[in-house]
């Protein structure tokens, strides 16, 4: 009986190691595609005026730069989101796109503070729009994980 337990443990350990190796190998490409899908898809929805986030964006625009700039600002945001998505598919663009994503996050998360009546139903109870914003924490974590895999510039210069 003891031999069967040891054999089963070895099988589980071998499977565990293979699974971890697979995760290490494919984490970054999967994360890049995931960010591309979210950013490009949400950007395209805005371009075609199909975004469910439009009312929130209108409220934020009215509160900040003024409603008269909404169309231009919303279209710019849409195009920037598509560009961020595309750039995440290009490994060499990581150093440029991660700060762009973080700047974008500051803006798209600002309704939590600037238009709280739309982002919160009560104290620490987000509305559907608030939940939509809060999920951005996962996107930031993915971007940080991708950035953590970039070779340092000093390392790149030494190999030349």
Contact map, one row per residue, 1 for C-alpha under 8 A:
1111100000000000000000000000000000000000000000000000000000000000000000000000000000000000000000000000000000000000000000000000000000000000000000000000000000000000
1111110000000000000000000000000000000000000000000000000000000000000000000000000000000000000000000000000000000000000000000000000000000000000000000000000000000000
1111111000000000000000000000000000000000000000000000000000000000000000000000000000000000000000000000000000000000000000000000000000000000000000000000000000000000
1111111100000000000000000000000000000000000000000000000000000000000000000000000000000000000000000000000000000000000000000000000000000000000000000000000000000000
1111111110000000000000000000000000000000000000000000000000000000000000000000000000000000000000000000000000000000000000000000000000000000000000000000000000000000
0111111111000000000000000000000000000000000000000000000000000000000000000000000000000000000000000000000000000000000000000000000000000000000000000000000000000000
0011111111100000000000000000000000000000000000000000000000000000000000000000000000000000000000000000000000000000000000000000000000000000000000000000000000000000
0001111111110000000000000000000000000000000000000000000000000000000000000000000000000000000000000000000000000000000000000000000000000000000000000000000000000000
0000111111111000000000000000000000000000000000000000000000000000000000000000000000000000000000000000000000000000000000000000000000000000000000000000000000000000
0000011111111100000000000000000000000000000000000000000000000000000000000000000000000000000000000000000000000000000000000000000000000000000000000000000000000000
0000001111111110000000000000000000000000000000000000000000000000000000000000000000000000000000000000000000000000000000000000000000000000000000000000000000000000
0000000111111111000000000000000000000000000000000000000000000000000000000000000000000000000000000000000000000000000000000000000000000000000000000000000000000000
0000000011111111100000000000000000000000000000000000000000000000000000000000000000000000000000000000000000000000000000000000000000000000000000000000000000000000
0000000001111111110000000000000000000000000000000000000000000000000000000000000000000000000000000000000000000000000000000000000000000000000000000000000000000000
0000000000111111111000000000000000000000000000000000000000000000000000000000000000000000000000000000000000000000000000000000000000000000000000000000000000000000
0000000000011111111100000000000000000000000000000000000000000000000000000000000000000000000000000000000000000000000000000000000000000000000000000000000000000000
0000000000001111111110000000000000000000000000000000000000000000000000000000000000000000000000000000000000000000000000000000000000000000000000000000000000000000
0000000000000111111111000000000000000000000000000000000000000000000000000000000000000000000000000000000000000000000000000000000000000000000000000000000000000000
0000000000000011111111100000000000000000000000000000000000000000000000000000000000000000000000000000000000000000000000000000000000000000000000000000000000000000
0000000000000001111111110000000000000000000000000000000000000000000000000000000000000000000000000000000000000000000000000000000000000000000000000000000000000000
0000000000000000111111111000000000000000000000000000000000000000000000000000000000000000000000000000000000000000000000000000000000000000000000000000000000000000
0000000000000000011111111100000000000000000000000000000000000000000000000000000000000000000000000000000000000000000000000000000000000000000000000000000000000000
0000000000000000001111111110000000000000000000000000000000000000000000000000000000000000000000000000000000000000000000000000000000000000000000000000000000000000
0000000000000000000111111111000000000000000000000000000000000000000000000000000000000000000000000000000000000000000000000000000000000000000000000000000000000000
0000000000000000000011111111000000000000000000000000000000000000000000000000000000000000000000000000000000000000000000000000000000000000000000000000000000000000
0000000000000000000001111111110000000000000000000000000000000000000000000000000000000000000000000000000000000000000000000000000000000000000000000000000000000000
0000000000000000000000111111111000000000000000000000000000000000000000000000000000000000000000000000000000000000000000000000000000000000000000000000000000000000
0000000000000000000000011111111100000000000000000000000000000000000000000000000000000000000000000000000000000000000000000000000000000000000000001100100000000000
0000000000000000000000000111111110000000000000000000000000000000000000000000000000000000000000000000000000000000000000000000000000000000000000000000000000000000
0000000000000000000000000111111111000000000000000000000000000000000000000000000000000000000000000000000000000000000000000000000000000000000000000000000000000000
0000000000000000000000000011111111100000000000000000000000000000000000000000000000000000000000000000000000000000000000000000000000000000000001100100000000000000
0000000000000000000000000001111111110000000000000000000000000000000000000000000000000001100000000000000000000000000000000000000000000000000000000100000000000000
0000000000000000000000000000111111111000000000000000000000000000000000000000000000000001100000000000000000000000000000000000000000000000000000000000000000000000
0000000000000000000000000000011111111100000000000000000000000000000000000000000000000000000000000000000000000000000000000000000000000000000000000000000000000000
0000000000000000000000000000001111111110000000000000000000000000000000000000000000001001000000000000000000000000000000000000000000000000001001100000000000000000
0000000000000000000000000000000111111111100000000000000000000000000000000000000001011111100000000000000000000000000000000000000000000000000000000000000000000000
0000000000000000000000000000000011111111100000000000000000000000000000000000000000001000000000000000000000000000000000000000000000000000000000000000000000000000
0000000000000000000000000000000001111111110000000000000000000000000000000000000000001000000000000000000000000000000000000000000000000000000000000000000000000000
0000000000000000000000000000000000111111111000000000000000000000000000000000000011011000000000000000000000000000000000000000000000000000000000000000000000000000
0000000000000000000000000000000000011111111100000000000000000000000000000000000011111100000000000000000000000000000000000000000000000000000000000000000000000000
0000000000000000000000000000000000011111111110000000000000000000000000000000000001000000000000000000000000000000000000000000000000000000000000000000000000000000
0000000000000000000000000000000000000111111111000010000000000000000000000000010011000000000000000000000000000000000000000000000000000000000000000000000000000000
0000000000000000000000000000000000000011111111100000000000000000000000000000111111000000000000000000000000000000000000000000000000000000000000000000000000000000
0000000000000000000000000000000000000001111111110000000000000000000000000000011001000000000000000000000000000000000000000000000000000000000000000000000000000000
0000000000000000000000000000000000000000111111111110000000000000000000000000010000000000000000000000000000000000000000000000000000000000000000000000000000000000
0000000000000000000000000000000000000000011111111110010000000000000000000110010000000000000000000000000000000000000000000000000000000000000000000000000000000000
0000000000000000000000000000000000000000001111111100000000000000000000000010011000000000000000000000000000000000000000000000000000000000000000000000000000000000
0000000000000000000000000000000000000000000111111110000000000000000000000000000000000000000000000000000000000000000000000000000000000000000000000000000000000000
0000000000000000000000000000000000000000000011111110000000000000000000000000000000000000000000000000000000000000000000000000000000000000000000000000000000000000
0000000000000000000000000000000000000000000011111111000000000000000000000000000000000000000000000000000000000000000000000000000000000000000000000000000000000000
0000000000000000000000000000000000000000010011011111110000000000000000000000000000000000000000000000000000000000000000000000000000000000000000000000000000000000
0000000000000000000000000000000000000000000000000111111000000000000000000000000000000000000000000000000000000000000000000000000000000000000000000000000000000000
0000000000000000000000000000000000000000000000000011111110000000000000000000000000000000000000000000000000000000000000000000000010000000000000000000000000000000
0000000000000000000000000000000000000000000001000011111111000000000000000000000000000000000000000000000000000000000000000000000000000000000000000000000000000000
0000000000000000000000000000000000000000000000000001111111100000000000000000000000000000000000000000000000000000000000000000000000000000000000000000000000000000
0000000000000000000000000000000000000000000000000000111111110000000000000000000000000000000000000000000000000010000001000000000010000000000000000000000000000000
0000000000000000000000000000000000000000000000000000111111111000000000000100000000000000000000000000000000000000000000000000000000000000000000000000000000000000
0000000000000000000000000000000000000000000000000000011111111100001001000000000000000000000000000000000000000000000000000000000000000000000000000000000000000000
0000000000000000000000000000000000000000000000000000001111111110000000000000000000000000000000000000000000000000001000000000000000000000000000000000000000000000
0000000000000000000000000000000000000000000000000000000111111111000000000000000000000000000000000000000000000010011000000000000000000000000000000000000000000000
0000000000000000000000000000000000000000000000000000000011111111111011000000000000000000000000000000000000000000000000000000000000000000000000000000000000000000
0000000000000000000000000000000000000000000000000000000001111111111001000000000000000000000000000000000000000000000000000000000000000000000000000000000000000000
0000000000000000000000000000000000000000000000000000000000111111110000000000000000000000000000000000000000000000011000000000000000000000000000000000000000000000
0000000000000000000000000000000000000000000000000000000000011111110000000000000000000000000000000000000000000000000000000000000000000000000000000000000000000000
0000000000000000000000000000000000000000000000000000000000001111111010000000000000000000000000000000000000000000000000000000000000000000000000000000000000000000
0000000000000000000000000000000000000000000000000000000000001111111111000000000000000000000000000000000000000000000000000000000000000000000000000000000000000000
0000000000000000000000000000000000000000000000000000000001001100111111000000000000000000000000000000000000000000000000000000000000000000000000000000000000000000
0000000000000000000000000000000000000000000000000000000000000000011111100000000000000000000000000000000000000000000000000000000000000000000000000000000000000000
0000000000000000000000000000000000000000000000000000000000001000111111111000000000000000000000000000000000000000000000000000000000000000000000000000000000000000
0000000000000000000000000000000000000000000000000000000001001100011111111100000000000000000000000000000000000000000000000000000000000000000000000000000000000000
0000000000000000000000000000000000000000000000000000000000000000000111111110000000000000000000000000000000000000000000000000000000000000000000000000000000000000
0000000000000000000000000000000000000000000000000000000000000000000011111111000000000000000000000000000000000000000000000000000000000000000000000000000000000000
0000000000000000000000000000000000000000000000000000000000000000000011111111100000000000000000000000000000000000000000000000000000000000000000000000000000000000
0000000000000000000000000000000000000000000001000000000010000000000001111111110000000000000000000000000000000000000000000000000000000000000000000000000000000000
0000000000000000000000000000000000000000000001100000000000000000000000111111111000000000000000000000000000000000000000000000000000000000000000000000000000000000
0000000000000000000000000000000000000000000000000000000000000000000000011111111100000000000000000000000000000000000000000000000000000000000000000000000000000000
0000000000000000000000000000000000000000001000000000000000000000000000001111111110000000000000000000000000000000000000000000000000000000000000000000000000000000
0000000000000000000000000000000000000000011111100000000000000000000000000111111111000000000000000000000000000000000000000000000000000000000000000000000000000000
0000000000000000000000000000000000000000001100100000000000000000000000000011111111100000000000000000000000000000000000000000000000000000000000000000000000000000
0000000000000000000000000000000000000000001000000000000000000000000000000001111111110000000000000000000000000000000000000000000000000000000000000000000000000000
0000000000000000000000000000000000000011011000000000000000000000000000000000111111111000000000000000000000000000000000000000000000000000000000000000000000000000
0000000000000000000000000000000000010011111100000000000000000000000000000000011111111100000000000000000000000000000000000000000000000000000000000000000000000000
0000000000000000000000000000000000000001000000000000000000000000000000000000001111111110000000000000000000000000000000000000000000000000000000000000000000000000
0000000000000000000000000000000000010011000000000000000000000000000000000000000111111111000000001001100000000000000000000000000000000000000000000000000000000000
0000000000000000000000000000000000111111000000000000000000000000000000000000000011111111100000000000000000000000000000000000000000000000000000000000000000000000
0000000000000000000000000000000000010001000000000000000000000000000000000000000001111111110000000000000000000000000000000000000000000000000000000000000000000000
0000000000000000000000000000000000010000000000000000000000000000000000000000000000111111111011001000000000000000000000000000000000000000000000000000000000000000
0000000000000000000000000000000110110000000000000000000000000000000000000000000000011111111011001000000000000000000000000000000000000000000000000000000000000000
0000000000000000000000000000000110010000000000000000000000000000000000000000000000001111111000000000000000000000000000000000000000000000000000000000000000000000
0000000000000000000000000000000000000000000000000000000000000000000000000000000000000111111111000000000000000000000000000000000000000000000000000000000000000000
0000000000000000000000000000000000000000000000000000000000000000000000000000000000000011111111000000000000000000000000000000000000000000000000000000000000000000
0000000000000000000000000000000000000000000000000000000000000000000000000000000000000000011111100000000000000000000000000000000000000000000000000000000000000000
0000000000000000000000000000000000000000000000000000000000000000000000000000000000000011011111111000000000000000000000000000000000000000000000000000000000000000
0000000000000000000000000000000000000000000000000000000000000000000000000000000000000011011111111100000000000000000000000000000000000000000000000110010000000000
0000000000000000000000000000000000000000000000000000000000000000000000000000000000000000000111111110000000000000000000000000000000000000000000000010000000000000
0000000000000000000000000000000000000000000000000000000000000000000000000000000000000000000011111111000000000000000000000000000000000000000000000000000000000000
0000000000000000000000000000000000000000000000000000000000000000000000000000000000010011000011111111100000000000000000000000000000000000000000000000000000000000
0000000000000000000000000000000000000000000000000000000000000000000000000000000000000000000001111111110000000000000000000000000000000000000000110010000000000000
0000000000000000000000000000000000000000000000000000000000000000000000000000000000000000000000111111111000000000000000000000000000000000000000000000000000000000
0000000000000000000000000000000000000000000000000000000000000000000000000000000000010000000000011111111100000000000000000000000000000000000000000000000000000000
0000000000000000000000000000000000000000000000000000000000000000000000000000000000010000000000001111111110000000000000000000000000000000000100000000000000000000
0000000000000000000000000000000000000000000000000000000000000000000000000000000000000000000000000111111111000000000000000000000000000000000100000000000000000000
0000000000000000000000000000000000000000000000000000000000000000000000000000000000000000000000000011111111100000000000000000000000000000000000000000000000000000
0000000000000000000000000000000000000000000000000000000000000000000000000000000000000000000000000001111111110000000000000000000000000000000000000000000000000000
0000000000000000000000000000000000000000000000000000000000000000000000000000000000000000000000000000111111111000000000000000000000000001000000000000000000000000
0000000000000000000000000000000000000000000000000000000000000000000000000000000000000000000000000000011111111100000000000000000000000000000000000000000000000000
0000000000000000000000000000000000000000000000000000000000000000000000000000000000000000000000000000001111111100000000000000000000000000000000000000000000000000
0000000000000000000000000000000000000000000000000000000000000000000000000000000000000000000000000000000111111110000000000000000000001000000000000000000000000000
0000000000000000000000000000000000000000000000000000000000000000000000000000000000000000000000000000000011111111000000000000000000001101000000000000000000000000
0000000000000000000000000000000000000000000000000000000000000000000000000000000000000000000000000000000001111111111000000000000000000000000000000000000000000000
0000000000000000000000000000000000000000000000000000000100010000000000000000000000000000000000000000000000011111111101100000000000000000000000000000000000000000
0000000000000000000000000000000000000000000000000000000000000000000000000000000000000000000000000000000000001111111100110000000001001000000000000000000000000000
0000000000000000000000000000000000000000000000000000000000000000000000000000000000000000000000000000000000000111111100000000000000000000000000000000000000000000
0000000000000000000000000000000000000000000000000000000000010010000000000000000000000000000000000000000000000111111100000000000000000000000000000000000000000000
0000000000000000000000000000000000000000000000000000000000110010000000000000000000000000000000000000000000000111111111100000000000000000000000000000000000000000
0000000000000000000000000000000000000000000000000000000000000000000000000000000000000000000000000000000000000011111111110000000000000000000000000000000000000000
0000000000000000000000000000000000000000000000000000000000000000000000000000000000000000000000000000000000000000001111111000000000000000000000000000000000000000
0000000000000000000000000000000000000000000000000000000100000000000000000000000000000000000000000000000000000010001111111000001011000000000000000000000000000000
0000000000000000000000000000000000000000000000000000000000000000000000000000000000000000000000000000000000000011001111111000011111100000000000000000000000000000
0000000000000000000000000000000000000000000000000000000000000000000000000000000000000000000000000000000000000001000111111111111001000000000000000000000000000000
0000000000000000000000000000000000000000000000000000000000000000000000000000000000000000000000000000000000000000000011111110111000000000000000000000000000000000
0000000000000000000000000000000000000000000000000000000000000000000000000000000000000000000000000000000000000000000000011111110000000000000000000000000000000000
0000000000000000000000000000000000000000000000000000000000000000000000000000000000000000000000000000000000000000000000011111100000000000000000000000000000000000
0000000000000000000000000000000000000000000000000000000000000000000000000000000000000000000000000000000000000000000000010111110000000000000000000000000000000000
0000000000000000000000000000000000000000000000000000000000000000000000000000000000000000000000000000000000000000000000011111111000000000000000000000000000000000
0000000000000000000000000000000000000000000000000000000000000000000000000000000000000000000000000000000000000000000000111101111111100000000000000000000000000000
0000000000000000000000000000000000000000000000000000000000000000000000000000000000000000000000000000000000000000000001111000111111100000000000000000000000000000
0000000000000000000000000000000000000000000000000000000000000000000000000000000000000000000000000000000000000000000000100000011111110000000000000000000000000000
0000000000000000000000000000000000000000000000000000100100000000000000000000000000000000000000000000000000000000000001100000011111111000000000000000000000000000
0000000000000000000000000000000000000000000000000000000000000000000000000000000000000000000000000000000000000001000001110000011111111100000000000000000000000000
0000000000000000000000000000000000000000000000000000000000000000000000000000000000000000000000000000000000000000000000100000011111111110000000000000000000000000
0000000000000000000000000000000000000000000000000000000000000000000000000000000000000000000000000000000000000000000000000000000111111111000000000000000000000000
0000000000000000000000000000000000000000000000000000000000000000000000000000000000000000000000000000000000011001000000000000000011111111000000000000000000000000
0000000000000000000000000000000000000000000000000000000000000000000000000000000000000000000000000000000000001000000000000000000001111111100000000000000000000000
0000000000000000000000000000000000000000000000000000000000000000000000000000000000000000000000000000000000000000000000000000000000111111111000000000000000000000
0000000000000000000000000000000000000000000000000000000000000000000000000000000000000000000000000000000010001000000000000000000000011111111100000000000000000000
0000000000000000000000000000000000000000000000000000000000000000000000000000000000000000000000000000000000000000000000000000000000000111111110000000000000000000
0000000000000000000000000000000000000000000000000000000000000000000000000000000000000000000000000000000000000000000000000000000000000011111111000000000000000000
0000000000000000000000000000000000100000000000000000000000000000000000000000000000000000000000000000000000000000000000000000000000000011111111100000000000000000
0000000000000000000000000000000000000000000000000000000000000000000000000000000000000000000000000000110000000000000000000000000000000001111111110000000000000000
0000000000000000000000000000000000000000000000000000000000000000000000000000000000000000000000000000000000000000000000000000000000000000111111111000000000000000
0000000000000000000000000000001000100000000000000000000000000000000000000000000000000000000000000000000000000000000000000000000000000000011111111100000000000000
0000000000000000000000000000001000100000000000000000000000000000000000000000000000000000000000000100000000000000000000000000000000000000001111111110000000000000
0000000000000000000000000000000000000000000000000000000000000000000000000000000000000000000000000100000000000000000000000000000000000000000111111111000000000000
0000000000000000000000000001000000000000000000000000000000000000000000000000000000000000000000000000000000000000000000000000000000000000000011111111100000000000
0000000000000000000000000001001100000000000000000000000000000000000000000000000000000000000001000000000000000000000000000000000000000000000001111111110000000000
0000000000000000000000000000000000000000000000000000000000000000000000000000000000000000000001100100000000000000000000000000000000000000000000111111110000000000
0000000000000000000000000000000000000000000000000000000000000000000000000000000000000000000000000000000000000000000000000000000000000000000000011111110000000000
0000000000000000000000000001000000000000000000000000000000000000000000000000000000000000000000000000000000000000000000000000000000000000000000001111111000000000
0000000000000000000000000000000000000000000000000000000000000000000000000000000000000000000001000000000000000000000000000000000000000000000000000111111100000000
0000000000000000000000000000000000000000000000000000000000000000000000000000000000000000000000000000000000000000000000000000000000000000000000000000111110110000
0000000000000000000000000000000000000000000000000000000000000000000000000000000000000000000000000000000000000000000000000000000000000000000000000000011111110000
0000000000000000000000000000000000000000000000000000000000000000000000000000000000000000000000000000000000000000000000000000000000000000000000000000001111111000
0000000000000000000000000000000000000000000000000000000000000000000000000000000000000000000000000000000000000000000000000000000000000000000000000000000111111100
0000000000000000000000000000000000000000000000000000000000000000000000000000000000000000000000000000000000000000000000000000000000000000000000000000001111111110
0000000000000000000000000000000000000000000000000000000000000000000000000000000000000000000000000000000000000000000000000000000000000000000000000000001111111111
0000000000000000000000000000000000000000000000000000000000000000000000000000000000000000000000000000000000000000000000000000000000000000000000000000000011111111
0000000000000000000000000000000000000000000000000000000000000000000000000000000000000000000000000000000000000000000000000000000000000000000000000000000001111111
0000000000000000000000000000000000000000000000000000000000000000000000000000000000000000000000000000000000000000000000000000000000000000000000000000000000111111
0000000000000000000000000000000000000000000000000000000000000000000000000000000000000000000000000000000000000000000000000000000000000000000000000000000000011111
